[in-house]
């Protein structure tokens, strides 16, 4: 069921992106080239509202599917924003509908956090690859903000989402009762910080592809131009590991970023097993530990 849920979240994201109108033609070329500056003329824009209708239908359909299949497995789906985890009963349709909607919300946050990270990393005039330029065009006004403000905007969005989700979860008994509005706000701040930990997935994929491209020439497509552009910037703090044609900096950078962000947002249970006596925040993560021990 976890694989099914993942695939359905990917399908929902594809429908959302299609509704937003991000197409492969947007990444046709790099800045400064004739192909990169061409714009299609006289082409009628396709209707995009069916994608939004299909998305709503998919979210409703999978709630019904989970309600029918979950109790027979048995399956108790869990939803997490890093610091907090909600476990749902699969024998209640409204709970499954909530889980379906929240799953899509977290997928959207994952998607836009990655885009914000890319746009923050590739600032003008170094954003010359076609993929970054396409994302910047589709990002409308937020893409024009400074890089640090883009990342703050992502965190604030996650925090605002938690204000609604956290109050609902506490009301229906999915979380311990809140001790007041100040407590909910503190939770939102911790969840906001945890959203940045999502970037570890984007960073790991980019650096792994960058490492492969260093030793295997896979062409001059726009994807590899984007990977090289981002990979060089992410691995720059570890440039001292580049010895001639041997460059291990992408792998070391990937391990560093992954371990750091995982430790902050999710903890390192294996480390506590190897080194008994380590504090709880090592196993459960810095932010989850803070979330469970808020002062008010």
Secondary structure in CASP SS format (residue, H / E / C, confidence):
PFRMAT SS
TARGET T0000
AUTHOR 0000-0000-0000
METHOD secondary structure of the structure
MODEL  1
X C 1.00
X H 1.00
X H 1.00
X H 1.00
X H 1.00
X H 1.00
X H 1.00
X H 1.00
X H 1.00
X H 1.00
X H 1.00
X H 1.00
X H 1.00
X H 1.00
X H 1.00
X H 1.00
X H 1.00
X H 1.00
X H 1.00
X H 1.00
X C 1.00
X C 1.00
X C 1.00
X H 1.00
X H 1.00
X H 1.00
X H 1.00
X C 1.00
X C 1.00
X C 1.00
X C 1.00
X C 1.00
X C 1.00
X H 1.00
X H 1.00
X H 1.00
X H 1.00
X C 1.00
X C 1.00
X C 1.00
X C 1.00
X C 1.00
X C 1.00
X C 1.00
X C 1.00
X C 1.00
X C 1.00
X C 1.00
X H 1.00
X H 1.00
X H 1.00
X H 1.00
X H 1.00
X H 1.00
X H 1.00
X H 1.00
X H 1.00
X H 1.00
X H 1.00
X H 1.00
X H 1.00
X H 1.00
X H 1.00
X H 1.00
X H 1.00
X H 1.00
X H 1.00
X H 1.00
X H 1.00
X H 1.00
X H 1.00
X H 1.00
X H 1.00
X C 1.00
X C 1.00
X C 1.00
X C 1.00
X E 1.00
X E 1.00
X E 1.00
X C 1.00
X C 1.00
X C 1.00
X C 1.00
X E 1.00
X E 1.00
X E 1.00
X C 1.00
X C 1.00
X C 1.00
X C 1.00
X C 1.00
X H 1.00
X H 1.00
X H 1.00
X H 1.00
X H 1.00
X H 1.00
X H 1.00
X H 1.00
X H 1.00
X H 1.00
X H 1.00
X H 1.00
X H 1.00
X H 1.00
X H 1.00
X H 1.00
X H 1.00
X H 1.00
X H 1.00
X H 1.00
X H 1.00
X H 1.00
X H 1.00
X H 1.00
X H 1.00
X H 1.00
X H 1.00
X H 1.00
X H 1.00
X C 1.00
X C 1.00
X C 1.00
X C 1.00
X C 1.00
X C 1.00
X C 1.00
X C 1.00
X H 1.00
X H 1.00
X H 1.00
X H 1.00
X H 1.00
X H 1.00
X H 1.00
X H 1.00
X H 1.00
X C 1.00
X H 1.00
X H 1.00
X H 1.00
X H 1.00
X H 1.00
X C 1.00
X C 1.00
X H 1.00
X H 1.00
X H 1.00
X H 1.00
X H 1.00
X H 1.00
X H 1.00
X H 1.00
X H 1.00
X H 1.00
X H 1.00
X H 1.00
X H 1.00
X H 1.00
X H 1.00
X H 1.00
X H 1.00
X H 1.00
X H 1.00
X H 1.00
X H 1.00
X H 1.00
X H 1.00
X H 1.00
X H 1.00
X H 1.00
X C 1.00
X C 1.00
X C 1.00
X C 1.00
X C 1.00
X C 1.00
X C 1.00
X C 1.00
X H 1.00
X H 1.00
X H 1.00
X H 1.00
X H 1.00
X H 1.00
X H 1.00
X H 1.00
X H 1.00
X H 1.00
X H 1.00
X H 1.00
X H 1.00
X H 1.00
X H 1.00
X H 1.00
X H 1.00
X H 1.00
X H 1.00
X H 1.00
X H 1.00
X H 1.00
X H 1.00
X H 1.00
X H 1.00
X H 1.00
X H 1.00
X H 1.00
X H 1.00
X H 1.00
X H 1.00
X H 1.00
X H 1.00
X H 1.00
X H 1.00
X C 1.00
X C 1.00
X C 1.00
X C 1.00
X C 1.00
X C 1.00
X H 1.00
X H 1.00
X H 1.00
X H 1.00
X H 1.00
X H 1.00
X H 1.00
X H 1.00
X H 1.00
X H 1.00
X H 1.00
X H 1.00
X H 1.00
X C 1.00
X H 1.00
X H 1.00
X H 1.00
X H 1.00
X H 1.00
X H 1.00
X E 1.00
X E 1.00
X C 1.00
X C 1.00
X E 1.00
X E 1.00
X C 1.00
X H 1.00
X H 1.00
X H 1.00
X H 1.00
X H 1.00
X H 1.00
X H 1.00
X H 1.00
X H 1.00
X H 1.00
X H 1.00
X H 1.00
X H 1.00
X H 1.00
X H 1.00
X H 1.00
X H 1.00
X C 1.00
X C 1.00
X C 1.00
X H 1.00
X H 1.00
X H 1.00
X H 1.00
X H 1.00
X H 1.00
X C 1.00
X C 1.00
X C 1.00
X C 1.00
X C 1.00
X H 1.00
X H 1.00
X H 1.00
X H 1.00
X H 1.00
X C 1.00
X H 1.00
X H 1.00
X H 1.00
X H 1.00
X H 1.00
X H 1.00
X H 1.00
X C 1.00
X C 1.00
X C 1.00
X C 1.00
END
